Amino acid sequence: MTTITIDGLVYDLDSLSDDAKAQLGSMQAVDRRIAMVQEEMAILQTARIGYSRALQELLPLNEATGSEKIQWPN
C-alpha cells in the first residue's frame, strides 16, 4: 500500500480518484519545476557576483572620493 500525507492526514494512493491523482501529479510536476528554478536562480546569483567582482577590478579609481574600488551591492 502506497500512502501520501497531505495536511497531516494519510491517504492510500490507490483509493484516490483519477482526478485527485491527476492533481497530485500536477502538484509534483510544479514542485520539480520550482526546485529547478530555485537552482537556476542560485547559479545566476553566483554568476552575477562573479561579474560584479570582475567589473570592480576593471574600474578606474574613484577620483571624487579617492577610494580605490566602488562597493557594489550583491
RATA-V569287 format. One record per helix or strand of 3 or more residues. SS is the DSSP state (~ for helix, > for strand). FROM is the first residue (numbers start at 0). TO is the last residue. Records with the same first field share a line. If there is no record, write none. Layout:
# RATA-V569287
SS->FROM-TO / FROM-TO
This chain:
# RATA-V569287
>->2-5 / 8-11
~->12-14 / 17-57
